Amino acid sequence: MTVSNAGSLQSGRMKSVRAGALGLAIGLVATFSGAHAAQAPTHASLLPLLQATTAAAQPAGAVAVTDIDFRRGDGGSGKLVLRFDGDGAAPDLRTQGGNVVISLGGATLPASLQRPLNVTDFATPVQRIDARQGADGTQVVLSARGEFEPMAYQSGRDYIVEIIPRTGAATSERAVGAASTAATMGQAAAATVSDVRAYSGAPVTFNFQDVPVRTVLQLIADESNLNIVASDSVTGNVTLRLQNVPWDQALDIVLQAKSLDKRRSGNVVWVAPQSEIAAFEQAKEDARLAIEERAEMATEYIPISYGNAEDIAKLLTEESKSGASGGSGTSQQRGFLSTRGSLSFDRRTNTLLVIDIPNRVAEIKRLVNMLDKPVDQVVIEARIVIANESFARNLGARFGVSASKQRVNVGGSLAPQTAGGPLVPGGLNVNLPIEAGPSLAFTILGNTIDWAVELQALQSEQRGEVISNPRVVTSNQREAVISQGQEIGYLTITGGQSNSIPTVEFKDVLLELKVTPTITNDGRVFLAMDIKKDEVTGEVDYPGIGTVPLISKRNVTTAVLIDDGQTVAIGGVYEFTDRASLSKVPFLGDLPILGNLFKSRGRNKEKAELLIFVTPKVMRVAQRPVN
């Protein structure tokens, strides 16, 4: 290595370096961490001199800062973009405590940009930005907080500094986001990173000022033990400052910053401009298509065992046209067929007919073998339980007082001889009966007065339970319906008053289960169900027309995910009724003890409960081997 001084040394830094030796000197600036650094002590010994060399290698031209932009990057990182009006800027970045200092050398800074910026609201590690120009040159100072990692790169006339917070695993993701954004800065557009790649290469540290891209690729090849082949069109320089960045991430940053791309085959990596790689792959694809156009056609008959040939043909070709024997369809580049291929199906034998080049025919046979499999079946068992319970208690009384004269012999029998008739018409003074029920009656007889008393009481309890158990078997994702019931007839009247015509109409009263099961990949069953339970509870009589039935309807429509063989209650209704009634004679009914003779009490309790249970069971269907 030959280094010549063009002037005197000032402050321990070189003023100029011969251009022929610059590339090799800069190539040794990269310092590697881990065992690689221990194996190359010559790099560490030359590091102070080479860092000073690269810092002074690029003279600061008469460039000026035109814009200072700050934004929030991926993962909460802070991104500073310095834009220059020309080429030749050589920024230098260093960390001092909690500050990141960017020295712009002789670059000028307009007075409008020499002001502090408070960027706390961006929620990044950067709290304040100070841009100033003094005797020591132009500097931009970033005041940061917490643990962070600075990263800088240059794309065209933009110098980007990213301050990434250190938060464990998230640091690598933010670094990836910064690298991806760096690739788009050359096109003056900020892209959102959708794919976050995990880098696993050994960490490296680069501090380059306008170094050739080929030199950076050579250093990365030495660190990664890969064989890198660079195209002749890979040219240009790049400015990088990366600290403890995986080498594969550093390679992506360099390629994206210079609009390059790579293709790897084993341990050999080919690096070329994106347009050149795209043209190569396009030419390769055109050659493959040209070979397919000249390939000999093959014919294959594929029998379908479990599926439907027409459905599979539509799936493989995106559309099908029916023919006389079942259907045929041809189109240009349809589905999995080539431009010359065709696919027909025969409904009678459930067979596919494929005419295409051999590799496409083999691919279609492979797809048919994957699709033509027996589907599992599901047994769905439902239980509809209707429980009714009622309790009623009623107490009532009625009595009366009547007067009569002495009995006389009339026609050989004794009969009362009235004197003015009974005291009360009908013989009843108090009438508070219940509707129906047993009674206890007695009469106190006197010579002139009869006192008749009747006590009535009723207590009834009823319990009933109705269980309906529909069960149906169906294939996976096929709807099944099972119903049972009857049609109830009723009269309707049509026409006017003078010309009315009675018509008998019918209403379905059914127990129905409608279900579509779907077996998931983890063995559970998703059920879309509609369960209905109708019941005739009575009739309403319309004079001159007829009777109309009263129908009690119970219905549930739902979708539920259930384990295989598990029973789950998918719905229920609980009704409770409690009624109390009291009828009494005013004032007399309020008397203690004796007032019970002037009261009628009633108490009714009713409970009705509807529960619906469902149990799916998967019936696995084993596929038979094909002879």
Backbone torsions as a table, in degrees:
resi	resn	phi	psi	omega
1	MET	NA	131.3	-178.4
2	THR	-114.7	126.5	179.0
3	VAL	-127.8	129.8	179.4
4	SER	-123.8	141.2	177.9
5	ASN	-90.3	126.3	175.5
6	ALA	-91.6	-4.1	-179.3
7	GLY	-164.7	-166.0	179.4
8	SER	-85.8	156.1	176.9
9	LEU	-82.0	133.5	176.8
10	GLN	-123.7	126.9	178.8
11	SER	56.0	35.4	175.6
12	GLY	71.6	15.2	-178.7
13	ARG	-120.9	141.2	179.1
14	MET	-72.1	149.3	177.4
15	LYS	-92.6	-34.0	-178.6
16	SER	-154.0	157.2	-179.7
17	VAL	-138.0	144.4	177.6
18	ARG	-66.2	134.8	-172.0
19	ALA	-62.5	-33.7	-177.9
20	GLY	-64.4	-29.8	-179.3
21	ALA	-93.8	-7.4	-174.3
22	LEU	-64.2	-44.7	-177.5
23	GLY	-58.4	-44.9	-179.7
24	LEU	-69.1	-36.4	-179.4
25	ALA	-66.2	-44.2	-179.4
26	ILE	-66.9	-32.9	-179.9
27	GLY	-59.5	-23.5	179.5
28	LEU	-94.5	6.6	-179.7
29	VAL	-73.3	-31.9	-176.8
30	ALA	-63.8	126.1	177.7
31	THR	-109.7	129.6	-175.1
32	PHE	-104.5	145.7	178.4
33	SER	-93.5	162.0	174.5
34	GLY	86.2	-151.4	-173.7
35	ALA	-68.5	-29.3	-178.6
36	HIS	-63.4	-37.3	179.3
37	ALA	-67.3	-34.7	-179.7
38	ALA	-70.9	-27.5	-178.4
39	GLN	-82.2	-11.1	-176.8
40	ALA	-128.0	72.4	-179.5
41	PRO	-68.3	-20.5	179.6
42	THR	-66.0	-30.6	177.4
43	HIS	-64.0	-44.6	-177.4
44	ALA	-67.6	-34.2	-178.3
45	SER	-70.2	-30.8	-179.9
46	LEU	-91.0	-3.0	-173.2
47	LEU	-60.9	-47.8	-178.5
48	PRO	-59.3	-43.0	-178.6
49	LEU	-66.3	-41.7	-175.0
50	LEU	-72.5	-32.6	176.3
51	GLN	-64.9	-40.1	176.4
52	ALA	-67.0	-34.8	180.0
53	THR	-65.5	-47.0	-178.2
54	THR	-68.1	-30.7	179.7
55	ALA	-66.3	-32.2	-177.7
56	ALA	-102.5	-2.5	-175.7
57	ALA	-65.0	-37.4	-177.1
58	GLN	-101.7	106.1	-179.8
59	PRO	-68.8	140.7	177.7
60	ALA	-72.3	114.7	178.9
61	GLY	-82.1	-173.7	-179.5
62	ALA	-82.4	66.7	178.4
63	VAL	-108.7	158.0	-178.7
64	ALA	-133.1	151.3	175.6
65	VAL	-80.6	122.8	-178.9
66	THR	-98.0	-22.1	-177.0
67	ASP	-159.0	143.9	172.9
68	ILE	-123.3	116.9	-175.6
69	ASP	-122.5	141.1	177.3
70	PHE	-132.8	138.1	179.9
71	ARG	-149.1	166.9	176.9
72	ARG	-90.9	128.3	-180.0
73	GLY	-96.0	-169.9	179.9
74	ASP	-67.4	139.6	176.0
75	GLY	70.8	20.7	178.0
76	GLY	82.6	17.0	178.7
77	SER	-82.0	155.1	175.8
78	GLY	-101.6	132.0	-174.0
79	LYS	-122.4	120.0	176.8
80	LEU	-107.5	129.1	179.3
81	VAL	-118.8	118.3	175.2
82	LEU	-103.9	123.0	-177.1
83	ARG	-112.1	129.7	-178.5
84	PHE	-107.3	160.2	-178.7
85	ASP	-89.8	-0.7	179.4
86	GLY	-162.6	179.9	178.3
87	ASP	-87.9	162.3	175.9
88	GLY	107.2	-3.2	177.8
89	ALA	-70.5	139.7	-178.8
90	ALA	-129.4	74.4	179.6
91	PRO	-66.9	151.9	177.9
92	ASP	-130.4	127.4	-175.3
93	LEU	-112.5	136.1	174.8
94	ARG	-147.4	158.2	-178.4
95	THR	-108.7	130.3	178.0
96	GLN	-128.7	99.0	-179.2
97	GLY	64.5	-121.8	178.1
98	GLY	-95.4	12.1	-178.8
99	ASN	-114.5	149.6	172.9
100	VAL	-114.8	118.7	-174.8
101	VAL	-106.8	126.9	177.7
102	ILE	-113.5	112.5	178.9
103	SER	-93.6	124.7	-178.8
104	LEU	-99.4	6.6	177.1
105	GLY	63.4	-127.0	-177.4
106	GLY	-87.6	6.6	178.1
107	ALA	-66.6	139.3	-177.3
108	THR	-89.8	152.8	-179.6
109	LEU	-126.2	118.3	-179.7
110	PRO	-60.0	152.7	-179.1
111	ALA	-62.9	-28.4	-179.3
112	SER	-67.9	-21.3	-180.0
113	LEU	-98.3	-5.3	-179.5
114	GLN	-86.1	74.4	-178.7
115	ARG	-152.7	151.3	178.2
116	PRO	-76.4	147.8	178.5
117	LEU	-123.7	125.6	176.6
118	ASN	-93.6	113.0	-176.0
119	VAL	-116.3	30.1	-179.2
120	THR	-64.9	-33.9	-176.0
121	ASP	-66.9	-13.2	179.8
122	PHE	-77.8	-8.9	178.5
123	ALA	57.9	49.8	175.1
124	THR	-123.5	171.3	176.0
125	PRO	-61.0	-24.0	-178.6
126	VAL	-78.9	127.5	179.9
127	GLN	-105.6	-30.3	-173.8
128	ARG	-152.9	146.0	177.8
129	ILE	-124.8	124.7	177.4
130	ASP	-118.4	120.9	176.8
131	ALA	-114.0	123.5	-177.8
132	ARG	-146.2	157.6	177.9
133	GLN	-129.1	123.3	-177.8
134	GLY	-137.1	-159.5	-178.8
135	ALA	-68.4	-29.0	179.1
136	ASP	-84.1	3.0	-179.1
137	GLY	108.2	-173.0	-178.7
138	THR	-89.3	134.0	179.3
139	GLN	-134.1	145.0	172.0
140	VAL	-123.4	120.3	-174.8
141	VAL	-112.0	126.2	176.2
142	LEU	-104.9	117.4	176.1
143	SER	-90.8	115.2	-175.0
144	ALA	-115.6	165.8	-178.2
145	ARG	-133.1	142.2	177.7
146	GLY	81.6	-170.6	178.7
147	GLU	-82.9	130.3	-179.0
148	PHE	-148.8	169.1	179.2
149	GLU	-134.0	117.6	179.7
150	PRO	-82.6	145.4	176.0
151	MET	-145.2	135.3	-176.7
152	ALA	-134.2	145.9	175.4
153	TYR	-156.0	161.3	-175.7
154	GLN	-124.4	134.8	178.2
155	SER	-132.8	107.4	-177.5
156	GLY	65.5	-123.8	179.2
157	ARG	-97.6	9.8	179.0
158	ASP	-105.5	133.7	175.3
159	TYR	-113.4	117.6	-173.0
160	ILE	-109.9	130.2	175.4
161	VAL	-119.9	125.8	-179.1
162	GLU	-118.4	128.0	178.2
163	ILE	-105.7	108.4	-173.1
164	ILE	-103.4	124.3	177.1
165	PRO	-69.3	145.5	178.7
166	ARG	-92.4	105.9	179.9
167	THR	-133.3	51.5	175.6
168	GLY	70.0	-125.2	-174.6
169	ALA	-67.8	-23.7	-177.9
170	ALA	-70.0	-19.0	-178.0
171	THR	-62.9	-42.5	-179.3
172	SER	-64.7	-36.7	179.5
173	GLU	-66.6	-40.6	178.6
174	ARG	-67.2	-36.1	177.6
175	ALA	-64.7	-38.3	176.6
176	VAL	-63.4	-42.7	178.5
177	GLY	-61.6	-38.4	178.1
178	ALA	-65.6	-41.1	180.0
179	ALA	-65.0	-40.7	-179.5
180	SER	-66.7	-38.1	178.5
181	THR	-67.9	-32.3	178.8
182	ALA	-61.5	-34.4	179.9
183	ALA	-65.6	-33.5	-177.6
184	THR	-86.6	-13.0	-179.3
185	MET	-65.5	-28.2	177.8
186	GLY	-64.1	-22.1	177.5
187	GLN	-102.5	10.8	177.1
188	ALA	57.6	44.1	178.0
189	ALA	-144.4	139.0	177.9
190	ALA	-98.5	120.8	-177.9
191	ALA	-103.0	150.8	175.4
192	THR	-90.4	127.4	-176.8
193	VAL	-80.1	119.3	-179.8
194	SER	-101.0	-33.7	-179.6
195	ASP	-107.5	118.8	179.4
196	VAL	-101.1	114.1	-177.7
197	ARG	-92.8	140.4	177.4
198	ALA	-92.2	120.4	179.3
199	TYR	-96.1	140.4	-176.1
200	SER	-129.7	9.0	-179.4
201	GLY	-73.2	164.0	177.8
202	ALA	-66.2	139.7	-178.4
203	PRO	-69.3	142.3	177.4
204	VAL	-131.0	162.5	177.5
205	THR	-128.4	124.3	-179.9
206	PHE	-121.2	141.1	173.3
207	ASN	-141.7	88.7	-172.9
208	PHE	-116.1	142.6	171.7
209	GLN	-122.7	105.2	176.2
210	ASP	55.4	53.6	-179.2
211	VAL	-96.4	147.2	178.2
212	PRO	-62.4	144.0	179.9
213	VAL	-63.1	-38.1	-178.9
214	ARG	-61.4	-34.4	178.2
215	THR	-66.5	-41.9	178.2
216	VAL	-63.2	-40.1	178.9
217	LEU	-64.2	-35.8	178.3
218	GLN	-66.2	-41.0	178.5
219	LEU	-64.9	-40.8	178.6
220	ILE	-65.8	-37.1	177.2
221	ALA	-63.2	-39.7	177.7
222	ASP	-64.4	-36.9	-177.9
223	GLU	-76.4	-37.0	-174.0
224	SER	-91.4	-8.5	-177.0
225	ASN	59.5	32.1	175.7
226	LEU	-104.6	156.9	173.3
227	ASN	-96.4	114.0	-177.1
228	ILE	-107.2	124.8	177.0
229	VAL	-109.6	115.1	-178.6
230	ALA	-99.5	134.6	177.5
231	SER	-68.6	157.2	179.2
232	ASP	-63.8	-22.2	-178.6
233	SER	-85.7	3.7	176.3
234	VAL	-82.6	104.6	-178.1
235	THR	-136.2	178.8	175.7
236	GLY	98.7	168.7	-179.9
237	ASN	-116.4	163.5	-179.3
238	VAL	-144.9	147.6	176.3
239	THR	-112.9	125.0	-175.9
240	LEU	-136.6	145.5	166.3
241	ARG	-141.8	98.4	-177.4
242	LEU	-121.1	134.5	-179.9
243	GLN	-120.4	120.9	176.1
244	ASN	53.0	51.1	178.5
245	VAL	-106.1	134.1	176.6
246	PRO	-55.2	142.2	-174.7
247	TRP	-62.5	-33.8	179.5
248	ASP	-69.4	-31.7	174.0
249	GLN	-70.4	-40.3	177.0
250	ALA	-61.2	-38.1	177.8
251	LEU	-63.8	-43.7	178.0
252	ASP	-62.4	-39.5	179.5
253	ILE	-62.0	-44.9	-179.5
254	VAL	-63.9	-43.6	-178.3
255	LEU	-66.5	-42.2	-177.8
256	GLN	-71.0	-34.7	-179.9
257	ALA	-66.8	-28.1	-178.4
258	LYS	-109.1	16.4	178.3
259	SER	58.3	42.5	177.7
260	LEU	-107.8	166.9	177.4
261	ASP	-144.7	169.3	-177.8
262	LYS	-139.4	155.2	172.4
263	ARG	-134.4	131.9	-174.8
264	ARG	-112.8	138.0	175.1
265	SER	-135.6	102.6	-175.2
266	GLY	69.2	-125.6	177.5
267	ASN	-104.0	22.0	177.4
268	VAL	-114.1	128.4	-178.8
269	VAL	-116.9	125.6	176.8
270	TRP	-100.1	125.0	-179.4
271	VAL	-114.3	128.6	-179.8
272	ALA	-156.0	165.9	174.9
273	PRO	-60.2	151.8	-178.1
274	GLN	-59.1	-40.2	-179.7
275	SER	-65.3	-36.6	-180.0
276	GLU	-68.9	-41.7	178.7
277	ILE	-67.2	-39.8	178.2
278	ALA	-62.7	-40.6	178.9
279	ALA	-66.6	-37.7	178.6
280	PHE	-64.1	-45.5	-179.2
281	GLU	-68.9	-34.1	176.4
282	GLN	-64.8	-42.6	178.2
283	ALA	-64.7	-36.9	177.9
284	LYS	-65.4	-41.6	179.0
285	GLU	-68.1	-38.6	177.0
286	ASP	-62.7	-37.7	178.6
287	ALA	-67.0	-39.0	178.3
288	ARG	-64.1	-42.3	178.5
289	LEU	-64.9	-37.3	178.6
290	ALA	-65.3	-37.1	177.2
291	ILE	-66.4	-40.2	178.1
292	GLU	-63.4	-35.4	179.8
293	GLU	-66.5	-24.1	-178.6
294	ARG	-102.8	-2.3	-177.2
295	ALA	-72.6	151.7	179.6
296	GLU	-74.0	140.4	-178.1
297	MET	-80.5	147.2	177.6
298	ALA	-125.4	151.2	-179.7
299	THR	-119.5	135.8	-177.9
300	GLU	-141.7	135.5	173.4
301	TYR	-103.0	124.6	-176.1
302	ILE	-120.0	107.9	177.5
303	PRO	-75.5	142.8	179.0
304	ILE	-106.3	126.2	-176.0
305	SER	-95.9	-46.4	-170.8
306	TYR	-111.9	-24.8	-178.1
307	GLY	-97.7	-164.0	178.9
308	ASN	-114.4	124.9	-175.8
309	ALA	-59.8	-38.2	-179.3
310	GLU	-66.0	-42.2	179.5
311	ASP	-64.7	-41.5	-180.0
312	ILE	-67.8	-36.9	177.3
313	ALA	-62.9	-41.5	177.1
314	LYS	-64.5	-37.4	179.9
315	LEU	-66.4	-37.2	-176.2
316	LEU	-83.7	-21.0	-175.7
317	THR	-118.2	-3.4	-179.2
318	GLU	72.4	-16.9	175.6
319	GLU	-162.0	155.6	178.2
320	SER	-141.1	146.7	176.7
321	LYS	-117.5	125.6	-176.4
322	SER	-74.1	145.5	176.4
323	GLY	-119.9	-166.4	-175.5
324	ALA	-69.4	-42.8	-175.7
325	SER	-91.3	-0.1	179.7
326	GLY	155.4	-40.3	175.5
327	GLY	147.9	155.9	175.2
328	SER	-153.3	153.5	179.9
329	GLY	-150.4	140.8	177.2
330	THR	-138.4	144.5	176.5
331	SER	-161.8	174.6	179.6
332	GLN	-91.1	118.9	176.7
333	GLN	50.8	56.9	180.0
334	ARG	-95.0	125.7	174.3
335	GLY	55.7	-121.7	-176.9
336	PHE	-95.9	8.3	179.8
337	LEU	-93.0	155.0	173.6
338	SER	-80.4	-178.6	-178.2
339	THR	-67.3	-23.0	-179.8
340	ARG	-102.1	-4.6	-174.9
341	GLY	-81.2	159.4	177.2
342	SER	-144.1	155.3	-178.0
343	LEU	-138.7	124.6	179.3
344	SER	-121.9	162.5	177.5
345	PHE	-140.9	151.2	178.3
346	ASP	-121.9	118.8	-176.9
347	ARG	-68.6	-35.3	-174.0
348	ARG	-65.0	-45.6	-179.6
349	THR	-99.5	-3.0	179.8
350	ASN	54.4	55.9	-174.1
351	THR	-128.9	145.1	174.0
352	LEU	-100.5	142.6	174.8
353	LEU	-120.0	115.9	-175.8
354	VAL	-113.4	129.3	174.4
355	ILE	-126.4	112.4	-176.4
356	ASP	-167.0	-178.7	177.0
357	ILE	-70.4	155.6	-171.0
358	PRO	-56.6	-42.2	-177.1
359	ASN	-68.7	-32.4	176.1
360	ARG	-72.0	-37.0	177.0
361	VAL	-63.3	-42.5	178.5
362	ALA	-63.7	-37.9	178.6
363	GLU	-66.4	-40.3	178.9
364	ILE	-66.6	-39.6	176.9
365	LYS	-61.7	-39.3	178.2
366	ARG	-64.7	-41.7	179.0
367	LEU	-66.3	-39.9	179.7
368	VAL	-64.9	-39.6	177.4
369	ASN	-62.4	-32.3	177.9
370	MET	-75.9	-34.2	-175.4
371	LEU	-86.4	-34.1	-174.4
372	ASP	-85.7	77.2	179.2
373	LYS	-130.2	148.5	176.8
374	PRO	-68.1	140.3	-179.8
375	VAL	-94.3	149.0	177.9
376	ASP	-70.0	156.9	179.5
377	GLN	-114.2	160.2	-175.4
378	VAL	-130.7	132.7	171.2
379	VAL	-97.9	120.0	179.4
380	ILE	-109.6	120.6	179.7
381	GLU	-118.3	125.6	179.8
382	ALA	-117.7	145.5	174.5
383	ARG	-126.2	124.1	178.6
384	ILE	-112.6	111.8	-175.7
385	VAL	-110.5	123.4	176.7
386	ILE	-118.7	113.1	-178.5
387	ALA	-114.4	130.0	179.1
388	ASN	-123.8	141.1	177.8
389	GLU	-146.8	131.7	-178.5
390	SER	-139.1	151.5	178.3
391	PHE	-142.5	134.1	-179.4
392	ALA	-140.4	139.1	176.2
393	ARG	-141.1	128.8	-178.3
394	ASN	-136.6	137.8	177.2
395	LEU	-129.0	135.6	178.7
396	GLY	-153.1	167.7	-179.1
397	ALA	-152.3	152.7	171.5
398	ARG	-151.6	142.7	179.8
399	PHE	-155.0	164.7	-180.0
400	GLY	-156.2	160.4	-179.3
401	VAL	-124.2	131.5	177.4
402	SER	-135.6	153.8	-179.3
403	ALA	-113.5	146.0	179.3
404	SER	-145.9	155.2	178.0
405	LYS	-88.5	-174.0	-177.6
406	GLN	-69.9	143.0	-177.7
407	ARG	-72.9	144.4	178.3
408	VAL	-124.6	161.6	-179.5
409	ASN	-89.1	114.2	-179.0
410	VAL	-123.3	111.8	177.4
411	GLY	61.4	33.7	176.6
412	GLY	86.5	3.5	179.3
413	SER	-132.2	155.5	-179.5
414	LEU	-85.7	133.4	177.0
415	ALA	-141.3	143.2	180.0
416	PRO	-68.7	141.9	176.7
417	GLN	-103.9	108.1	-174.3
418	THR	-75.6	150.8	175.5
419	ALA	-130.6	88.0	-179.0
420	GLY	91.1	1.5	177.8
421	GLY	80.0	180.0	-178.9
422	PRO	-68.8	158.9	-179.3
423	LEU	-68.5	-34.6	-178.5
424	VAL	-128.2	131.7	179.7
425	PRO	-58.4	132.7	179.4
426	GLY	85.6	-14.5	177.3
427	GLY	81.6	3.6	-178.7
428	LEU	-115.4	127.8	174.3
429	ASN	-95.2	-37.1	-179.4
430	VAL	-127.4	127.7	-178.5
431	ASN	-133.3	90.5	177.5
432	LEU	-124.6	68.1	-176.1
433	PRO	-86.4	171.5	168.1
434	ILE	-99.6	169.5	-173.9
435	GLU	-67.0	-45.4	-178.5
436	ALA	-156.1	151.9	179.0
437	GLY	146.9	166.5	179.2
438	PRO	-67.8	156.1	-178.5
439	SER	-141.2	158.3	175.8
440	LEU	-122.2	118.4	-175.6
441	ALA	-124.8	142.2	174.6
442	PHE	-150.5	159.8	-177.6
443	THR	-131.9	131.7	174.5
444	ILE	-97.7	117.3	-174.0
445	LEU	-100.0	139.3	173.6
446	GLY	-130.0	-177.8	179.2
447	ASN	-69.9	-37.0	-176.1
448	THR	-122.7	-13.6	-174.5
449	ILE	-128.3	133.6	171.5
450	ASP	-109.0	130.3	177.4
451	TRP	-118.3	106.6	-178.8
452	ALA	-102.9	128.2	-179.2
453	VAL	-125.2	134.6	176.4
454	GLU	-133.1	118.4	177.0
455	LEU	-104.1	131.0	-178.6
456	GLN	-121.6	141.6	179.5
457	ALA	-147.6	144.9	178.1
458	LEU	-144.9	131.8	172.8
459	GLN	-138.8	124.0	-178.2
460	SER	-135.1	144.3	176.7
461	GLU	-131.8	137.6	179.8
462	GLN	-135.4	138.2	175.4
463	ARG	-136.9	131.4	-179.8
464	GLY	-143.2	151.1	-179.6
465	GLU	-145.5	128.3	178.7
466	VAL	-118.9	124.1	-179.2
467	ILE	-119.8	122.7	174.3
468	SER	-113.2	135.1	-172.2
469	ASN	-133.1	74.0	175.5
470	PRO	-75.2	144.9	-179.0
471	ARG	-142.9	138.2	-177.4
472	VAL	-147.7	149.2	177.6
473	VAL	-117.2	134.8	179.5
474	THR	-149.5	163.1	177.5
475	SER	-80.5	165.2	-179.8
476	ASN	-61.5	128.8	177.4
477	GLN	65.6	25.7	174.1
478	ARG	-117.5	132.2	-178.3
479	GLU	-73.4	138.9	176.4
480	ALA	-125.6	141.6	-179.6
481	VAL	-133.3	130.1	172.6
482	ILE	-134.3	134.0	-176.3
483	SER	-144.4	152.8	177.6
484	GLN	-150.3	139.6	179.0
485	GLY	166.6	-152.6	-177.2
486	GLN	-150.8	165.9	175.9
487	GLU	-102.6	126.8	-179.3
488	ILE	-101.2	126.3	180.0
489	GLY	-92.4	147.6	176.8
490	TYR	-151.1	156.7	-176.0
491	LEU	-91.6	140.1	170.1
492	THR	-128.2	151.1	-177.5
493	ILE	-111.6	127.6	176.1
494	THR	-120.0	156.8	-179.4
495	GLY	96.1	-175.6	-178.6
496	GLY	-88.7	-172.0	-178.9
497	GLN	-67.7	-34.7	-177.3
498	SER	-85.9	-20.9	-176.5
499	ASN	-134.4	62.6	-179.5
500	SER	-87.1	137.8	-177.8
501	ILE	-120.7	116.9	176.2
502	PRO	-76.5	139.4	-179.7
503	THR	-131.8	138.1	177.3
504	VAL	-94.9	123.8	175.3
505	GLU	-119.0	160.1	-175.0
506	PHE	-123.4	146.0	179.3
507	LYS	-126.1	131.0	178.7
508	ASP	-75.1	129.8	173.0
509	VAL	-118.9	102.8	-166.1
510	LEU	-127.1	153.0	159.9
511	LEU	-104.6	115.5	-171.2
512	GLU	-135.4	137.6	174.6
513	LEU	-124.3	119.3	177.4
514	LYS	-122.3	121.4	-172.0
515	VAL	-147.0	145.0	173.7
516	THR	-127.1	109.0	-178.7
517	PRO	-91.8	149.7	173.6
518	THR	-133.8	119.0	179.5
519	ILE	-86.3	122.7	-178.9
520	THR	-82.9	168.4	-178.4
521	ASN	-66.9	-25.3	-180.0
522	ASP	-91.5	12.8	173.4
523	GLY	89.9	1.9	177.1
524	ARG	-90.5	172.8	-175.1
525	VAL	-126.0	128.0	174.8
526	PHE	-102.1	120.9	-174.9
527	LEU	-113.0	126.7	169.0
528	ALA	-105.9	111.5	-167.2
529	MET	-125.3	153.3	171.0
530	ASP	-140.7	109.7	-177.2
531	ILE	-114.8	133.0	-176.9
532	LYS	-134.2	135.3	177.1
533	LYS	-135.8	106.3	178.2
534	ASP	-103.9	154.5	-178.1
535	GLU	-156.4	137.2	176.6
536	VAL	-82.3	122.4	-177.3
537	THR	-107.2	-11.0	-179.9
538	GLY	169.3	-172.0	-179.4
539	GLU	-137.1	151.2	175.3
540	VAL	-116.7	126.1	-176.6
541	ASP	-96.2	122.6	175.9
542	TYR	-108.0	114.4	-177.0
543	PRO	-58.4	134.4	178.3
544	GLY	80.5	-8.1	-178.3
545	ILE	-117.2	-54.3	-177.2
546	GLY	141.8	-163.2	-179.4
547	THR	-109.0	147.6	177.7
548	VAL	-121.1	128.6	-178.3
549	PRO	-73.7	147.2	171.9
550	LEU	-98.4	123.4	-175.0
551	ILE	-114.5	124.8	174.6
552	SER	-91.1	122.8	-174.4
553	LYS	-111.7	135.1	174.9
554	ARG	-132.0	127.7	-174.1
555	ASN	-149.1	142.5	173.9
556	VAL	-141.3	132.0	175.8
557	THR	-124.3	121.3	-174.4
558	THR	-157.7	171.4	173.9
559	ALA	-136.0	132.1	-173.3
560	VAL	-145.5	147.9	177.3
561	LEU	-104.6	121.3	-172.8
562	ILE	-130.1	145.5	172.4
563	ASP	-70.1	154.2	179.2
564	ASP	-61.7	123.4	179.6
565	GLY	83.2	-1.1	-179.0
566	GLN	-84.5	142.0	175.8
567	THR	-103.8	129.3	-177.7
568	VAL	-135.1	141.7	174.8
569	ALA	-85.5	114.2	-175.1
570	ILE	-92.5	-8.0	179.4
571	GLY	-176.3	160.8	178.8
572	GLY	-171.3	149.4	177.4
573	VAL	-131.3	130.6	179.5
574	TYR	-121.1	125.1	179.8
575	GLU	-122.5	137.8	179.2
576	PHE	-138.2	128.7	-179.5
577	THR	-126.6	131.9	178.8
578	ASP	-135.4	113.8	-178.3
579	ARG	-122.4	142.5	175.0
580	ALA	-132.6	135.0	-179.4
581	SER	-131.0	151.3	-179.1
582	LEU	-147.1	126.7	174.2
583	SER	-125.2	133.4	-175.8
584	LYS	-153.2	164.8	173.9
585	VAL	-87.7	128.1	-179.4
586	PRO	-55.1	143.4	177.6
587	PHE	71.2	-54.3	-179.9
588	LEU	-66.7	-34.9	179.9
589	GLY	-71.7	-14.0	179.9
590	ASP	-92.3	-2.3	179.1
591	LEU	-69.3	143.1	177.6
592	PRO	-65.5	138.8	175.8
593	ILE	60.6	-63.8	-177.7
594	LEU	-63.5	-21.5	-179.3
595	GLY	-69.1	-17.9	178.4
596	ASN	-64.4	-22.4	176.7
597	LEU	-72.7	-15.2	-178.1
598	PHE	-111.4	23.7	-178.1
599	LYS	-130.2	156.5	170.1
600	SER	-134.7	119.9	-175.8
601	ARG	-112.3	150.7	176.4
602	GLY	-146.3	143.6	178.9
603	ARG	-143.1	122.2	-179.0
604	ASN	-126.4	132.5	175.1
605	LYS	-129.8	133.4	179.2
606	GLU	-136.3	138.0	175.8
607	LYS	-130.6	134.4	176.6
608	ALA	-135.0	132.8	-176.0
609	GLU	-135.1	131.6	178.2
610	LEU	-121.0	123.0	178.6
611	LEU	-130.2	139.5	-179.7
612	ILE	-125.5	120.8	-179.9
613	PHE	-114.7	145.6	179.3
614	VAL	-134.4	137.4	177.6
615	THR	-133.5	112.1	173.6
616	PRO	-95.2	142.4	176.8
617	LYS	-132.2	125.0	-177.3
618	VAL	-86.1	130.5	175.4
619	MET	-105.0	103.2	-178.3
620	ARG	-70.6	133.8	-179.8
621	VAL	-111.0	117.4	179.8
622	ALA	-82.0	138.3	179.8
623	GLN	-83.1	130.9	179.2
624	ARG	-79.3	142.5	178.2
625	PRO	-65.5	143.1	179.8
626	VAL	-87.1	128.5	179.5
627	ASN	-72.3	NA	NA
